[in-house]
Amino acid sequence: MSFDKRAFWQDLLTRDDIPAAARFLNFELIAFDETEGWVEAAFTLPPEAGNPAGDGQGGFVAAMLDEVMSVAGSIVQDGPAMAPTLQMTTSYIRPVPVGERLIGRGECVRRGRAGIFTQGFLRREDGTLLAQATASCIPRALG
């Protein structure tokens, strides 16, 4: 029996029982391409993710980028898999609003046997770049 990668990821990324961290960030899948290795998702930071200035606290900004980059690294693998982040570098370009729908894009830059390299971008819906990141991940089969 062959593995239907697209159906697997579509189901996993749109289920009601997504992980608590993704649910906290209000993760909403927009689109993905497992062949080209990219994913787009919307996020809305809740008020609890705000810093003293009322903007998104950096750790939550990094979490949104980590989410889309990890998914990008996972979907390019051959079977059900994960891409746990080994190292991540984040650049905070502009303050990230709380309570506003944001768009994250994760892309697989290179897939190797021992490592996967990804990049991510977080933007306002009008396209304004808020933050970007790069990461190295470890390929891991599920199950």
C-alpha positions in Angstrom: 0.0 0.0 0.0 1.4 3.4 -1.0 1.6 6.3 1.4 -0.5 9.3 0.3 1.7 12.1 1.7 -0.6 14.9 0.7 -3.7 13.4 2.4 -1.7 12.5 5.5 -0.5 16.1 6.0 -3.8 17.7 5.1 -5.5 15.6 7.7 -2.9 16.1 10.4 -2.7 19.9 9.9 -6.4 20.5 9.9 -7.6 18.3 12.8 -9.4 19.7 15.8 -6.9 18.0 18.1 -3.8 19.9 17.1 -1.0 20.2 19.7 -1.7 22.7 22.5 1.1 25.0 21.5 -0.3 25.3 17.9 -3.8 25.8 19.3 -2.5 28.6 21.7 -1.0 30.4 18.6 -4.3 29.9 16.8 -2.6 27.9 14.0 -4.7 27.8 10.8 -3.4 26.0 7.7 -3.7 28.0 4.5 -1.8 25.9 2.0 1.2 23.6 1.5 3.1 21.9 -1.2 4.9 18.7 -0.1 6.8 18.5 -3.4 8.2 22.0 -3.3 8.5 22.0 0.5 6.6 25.0 1.7 3.7 25.7 4.0 1.6 28.8 4.8 -0.4 29.2 7.9 -2.2 32.0 9.7 -1.7 32.7 13.4 -3.3 35.1 15.9 -1.5 35.8 19.1 -3.8 35.9 22.1 -3.4 38.7 24.7 -1.5 36.3 27.0 1.4 36.3 24.4 2.0 40.1 24.8 5.0 41.8 26.2 4.9 44.9 28.5 4.6 47.1 25.4 1.6 45.2 24.2 3.3 43.5 21.2 4.0 39.8 20.7 6.7 38.6 23.1 9.7 37.2 21.1 9.4 33.6 22.3 5.9 33.4 20.8 7.1 35.0 17.6 9.8 32.4 17.4 7.2 29.7 18.1 5.1 30.7 15.1 8.2 30.6 12.8 9.3 27.3 14.3 5.9 25.9 13.7 5.9 26.6 9.9 9.5 25.7 9.5 9.1 22.4 11.2 6.1 21.6 9.1 8.0 22.5 5.9 10.8 20.2 7.1 8.4 17.4 7.9 6.3 17.4 4.7 9.4 16.9 2.4 10.3 13.6 4.0 9.2 10.3 2.4 6.8 8.9 5.0 5.1 10.2 8.2 7.8 12.2 9.8 8.8 15.1 12.0 11.6 17.7 11.7 12.6 18.6 15.3 14.5 21.9 15.4 18.2 21.5 16.3 19.1 25.2 16.0 17.2 28.3 15.1 18.2 31.9 14.4 15.4 34.6 14.5 15.5 38.2 13.4 12.8 40.5 14.8 12.2 43.1 12.1 9.2 45.0 13.4 6.9 44.7 16.5 4.4 41.8 16.1 0.8 42.7 16.9 -1.3 40.7 19.3 -4.9 39.9 18.2 -4.2 40.4 14.5 -4.2 37.6 11.9 -0.6 37.0 10.8 0.7 34.9 7.9 3.7 32.5 8.4 5.5 30.8 5.6 8.0 28.0 6.1 10.2 26.7 3.3 12.6 23.7 3.1 15.9 25.1 1.7 17.7 21.8 1.6 16.9 18.2 2.6 19.7 15.9 3.4 19.8 12.5 5.1 21.2 13.8 8.4 19.7 17.4 8.4 17.0 19.6 6.9 17.5 23.3 6.5 14.5 25.6 6.6 13.6 29.3 6.5 10.5 31.1 7.7 8.8 34.5 7.4 6.1 36.1 9.5 4.1 38.9 7.8 1.0 41.0 8.4 -1.7 40.2 5.9 -0.7 43.3 3.9 2.7 41.6 3.3 4.8 43.7 5.8 7.6 41.6 7.1 7.7 41.3 10.9 10.2 38.5 11.6 12.3 35.9 9.8 14.3 32.9 10.8 16.4 30.0 9.6 16.7 26.6 11.3 18.4 23.3 11.0 16.3 20.3 11.8 16.8 16.5 12.3 14.7 14.2 10.1 12.8 11.7 12.2 10.3 9.1 11.0 7.0 8.8 12.9 6.0 5.4 14.2 
